[in-house]
């Protein structure tokens, strides 16, 4: 059989990479805009701040539980659509459903529950948890599919560089969409209020990005062609497993699900023992990375509410159209501009990161970035200037 020309193969892989990362960008747009808009929505609905943080923690906790199960199940999945795409599409469906539930929580509550029952808050919490969980977990099969398509080390490095860039680009677009007052655009006459316009646009963008994955060609991982390069002893095991699964697929999947669930229950003790077996320097890096990401994620999730209440003196649960509510909405939009600038600055820093590491070293660059983030956070806490706080939020990138 004649092999394809290298230029044609390279062109095909570039098109596959572009199609796959289109969904990556669309998913990050929805996650960045939706999740960052969540604290203002919860406060407007009357949820207290201490319960708001509990709601925002449900999605990550569910992700810790189900990510290993979804990853293991996708490794062993067989279908005409490949291993990864069924899971990607299922999680994307959850994201789309959440984009419908969140802006229509009040209407759904009025249609499906009594008037004296706070079902609008329940619908809102369900939609937020679905968006957070499905949006974050969907990146796992996306990254796995990217690894499946690009086996070579250099190709894999370039593919994940494009993947990281598309995530940053999606974040910029998502924050920029949040910064626009959609009530003053022509779309408001067709789509409704600010929340309705925003989430309708997010859903439309996401549907287009999902359609791009229909043209991604997944490799088949069963059959003699895939195992041609393996030794007879190595090939015998997966082939035997394949033909056994053809006869008893239901029993195999049931046993596999039980095994995955049991492995998840023993995951934390294994991680605990693994943590104490790694070198001391690596343990310090793990702890530093943990606290760094915890600080960054906390800042990104609560920054818009901080600007709306702290700088603009807005009241999130005030009556719609009141002065307090108007100031809070303006603060949230200004906070979105700060997050957009942060994301744009992080893209710029990533382009010069190799040069900085080459000149100053990895440790110096990492410590400088942590110190810089701490200094900017202190300035934001002490300052009441909107311009200065926005500039500092951009520098946190």
N, C-alpha and C positions, 0 to 999 in steps of 0.2 A: 504493500500500500504506500502511495507517495505521500511523503510528509509535507505539511504546509510550509510555505516560505516563512523565514523568520520575520520579515516585515509584516506579512499578513497576520501571523500569530501575535505579534506585538500589538497590531492595531485591534485585534479581537480582544486581547486582554485589557487594553486601555478602555475599550467600550464597556466591557464587563465591570471594570473598576468604576467608571463613571456612573453606570446604572445603579450599582449597588450603593455607592456613596451618595446618590441622590436621595435614597431613603434615609441614610445616616443624617444628612443635612435636614431633611424634613422632620425627622424624629426629634432632633435637637431643637429645632424651631418650636415645636409643640411643647417639649419639656421645659425649655428656657422660659417661654412666654407663659405657659400654663402654671407651672410650679411657682414661679416668682410672683404671679398674680394671686396665688392661693391665700397667703396671709391677709391681704386686704379683703378678699372675698369672705373669709371666715369671720374677720372682725366686723364687717358690715352686716353679716348675718346674726351678730350678737354672741358669737362664741368668745369666751374669755381666753386671755392669752395663755394661761396655764394649760387649758384644754387644747388650744390651737397647736402647741408644741407636741402634745400627745398624738394629735391627728397626723401631723407631719412626720411622725416617727413610725406610723403603721406601715407605709410603703417600703421603707428600707428594711424593716424587720421581716416582712414577708419576702423581700428579695433575698435576704440571707438564708431563708428556709428553702425557697423554691429554685434559686439559681442553680445549685448543684443538681437538683432533680431534673430540671429542664435541660441542662447541659449534658447530663448522662443519657437522658432519653433521646435527645437529638443525635447523639453519637451512634445509637443503635436503631434509629428509625429508618424504615424503608417504605418509600412510596413513589409514585410516578412523578411527584414534584420535588423529589430529593429529600435530604435529611433535615436541612435547616429551614427551608422556606415555609413548610407548614407551621412551624413554631413562630416564625417571624410574622406570618400573616395572622395567626391567632392572637398574638400580642398586639399587633397593629389594630386588629378589630376592637380589642379592649381600649386602646387609646382613642379610637374614633368614637366609641360609645361614651367614654368619659367626656370627650369634647362636646357631646350633645347634652349630657346630664348636667354638667356644671352650670352653664348659663340658663338652663331651663329647670333648675331645681324647684323654684317656686311654682311654676306651672305644673310640674309633675306631682308636687305635693297637693296642689288644689284638686287634681284629677283623681288621685289614688288614695287620699287619706282624709279623715275628718278635719274640720277647721280648727278644733282646739288642740290638735296634735302637731308638734313641731317637726313635721316630716320634711320640710324644706331643708332644714339643717342636716337631717339624715341623708337625704338625696345628695346634698352638696358634699358631705363627708365621703360617701360612697364613690362619687365621681372623682374626688381628689385622690383618694387612695388608689383607684383604678388607674388614673393618669400617672401617678408617681410610680406605682408598681410595674405596670405594663411598659411604660416609657423607659424606665431604667433597665428592666430585665431584658427588653428587646435588643439592647446593645450586645448581649452575650451571644445569641445565635448569629447576629450580624458579624461580630468579630470572628466567630468560628467559621462562617461561610467565607470570609475574606481569607482566612488561613487555608481553607480547602482549595480555593481558586489559585492561590499564589504560593507554591511550595518552595521555590528557590529563595535562598536567603536574601539576596539583593532585591528580588522582586517583592518579597514580603516586607522588607524594610520600606521600600518606596510606596507600597500599597497602604501601609499603616501610616506613613507620613501624609498621604492624601486623605486618609480616614480622619486623622487628627485635625487637618486643616478644615475639612468639611464640618466637623463638630464645632470648631471655633466659628466658622462662617454661619452655621445654623444658629449658634448662640447670639451672634451679632444681629441677625435678622429678627430673631425672636424678641430680643430686648428692644429693637427699634420699632417693631409692631406695637409693643406695649406703650411706647412713648408717645404714640399718635393719639390725639383726641378724636376718636371715630365719630363722635356725635356731631362734629363740625364738618364732616365729609358728606359727599353725596350718597355714600353707601348707607348712611343711617336711615334714609327714607325708605330703603328697601329691606335692610337687615335688622333695624331696631336700635336699641341702646348700645352703649360702648361695649359692654360685655358680649352682647349678641353679635356685634360686628366682628369683634376680635376672634371669638371662638369659631364663628362661621368661616372666617378667612383661614384660620389654622386648620380646620377640617378640610377645606378645599385644597389647600397646599399639600396636606398630608395624603389625600386621596391620589393626587397626581404623582407624588413620590412613591406611593405603594405600587401604582401601575408600572413603574419602571422596573420593579423586581420580577414582573412577569416575563421579561426578556433576558433575565440572568440565567445562564446555563449552569446548573449544578452538575458536578461529576458523579457518575455512578460508582458506588463503592462495593458492589458485589458482582460476582461473576469472574470467569477465568481471565478476562483482559486486565482487570485491575490487579490480579495476583500474578501476572506473568513474570514480573521481575523478582518475585520472592522465591526462596528455595522451596523444594517440595515439602520439607517438614514444616516450614512457616506457613505455606499456603494451605496445608491440609486442615489446620485448625479453623481458620475462618470459613473455608468451604464446607467443612462438616457442620459448623454452626449455621451456615446459610441454609443448607438442605434440611437440617433439623427444624429450623424456624418455619420453613415452608409448610411442614406438616403440623406443627404445634405452635403456631404464632401466638395464639391467645394465651396459652399456658405460659409460654416464655415471657411474654410481656407482663403477665401478672406476677410471675416470680421476680422479674427484673424490677418491677415497681416496688415490691416488698424489700428487695435488696437495696435499692436506692434510698428508701425511707429509713432503713436500718443504718445505712452509712451516714445519712444526714444526722441521725441521733447521736452518732459517735464522732461527729465532725469537730465539735468544740474540744473534747478531750484530746483528740489527735492534734489539733492546732496548738493546744496548750503544751503538749509534750514536744511538738516540733519547734515551738518558740524557744524552749530552753535547750534544744540541741544545736541550734544555729550559733555561729560565733557571736561574741559579745558586741563587736562593732556593728554587726548586722542587726542585732536586737535594738541597739540604740537608734539605728536608722529607721527601723520599723516603727518604733515609738514616736520618733520625730515626724515621720510621714503621717502617722495616725493623727497626731494633734494638729499638724499643719492643715490637713484636709478637713478636719473637724472645724477649725477656725474659718477656713475659706468658705465651706458650705454654709455655716451659720451666718456669715456675713452676706452671702449672696441671697439667702432665703429671707432674711429679715431687713435687708437694706431699704427696700422700697417703703416698708411700714415705718422704719426709722425716720426717713425723710418726710413722709406724710404727717406723722404725729409729732416728731421731735423738732423738725426745722420749720414746717409750714403750720404747726399748731392746729392740724386738722383733727376732726372727730370721725372715726370710721363708721360708727353705728348711728350717726346723726341722720336726720330725715333727708331723703333725696331732695336736692335743690337748695338745701340750707347752706349757710356760709361755711360752717364747719366741715360739712361733707364736700363742698367744692374745693376748699383748701386741701383737704386730704387727697382728693383725686388728682389735684395738680402736683402734690408732693409725690404721689406714686409714679406719675408720668416723668417727673424730674429724676426720681430714683432709677427709673428704667433707662434714662439717658446716661446716667452714671454707670450702670451695668453694661450698657452698649459700649461706652468708652473703655471700660475695663477689658471687655472681650477683644476689642480692636487693639488695645495696647498689648494684650497677651499674644496676639498674632504677630505683632511687630517684634516682640521680644523673642518669640520662637524662631524667627528668621535669622536673628543674630546670636542665638544661644551657642551654636558651635564655636563661633569666634570668641565669645566670652569665656567659654570653658577652656578653649585652647590657650588663651592668654593668662587667665587668672586661676584656672583649675576648678574642678567640680565642687569641691568643698567650699571654697571661697564664694563661688557664685550662689550656692545653696544657702549658706549662712547670711550672705548679703541680702538675698531675697526675703528670708524670714525676718531679718532685722528691719528691712524696708517696709514689709507688710505691717509689722508691729508699730512702727513709727507713724505710718499713715492712719492706722486704726486709732491711735491715741489722739492724733490731730482731729479726726472726725468726731471723737467723743467730746472734745473740749471746745470745738468751734461751732458757732451758730451761723456761719456764712455759707449760703447755698453754693456759691461759686467755689469756695475753698474745699468744701466737703465733696463736691462733684469731682474736682481735680484730684483729690486724694483717693477717691474710689476708682478713678481711672488708673492711678499709679499702683493700685493693689494687683493689677494684672501682671 
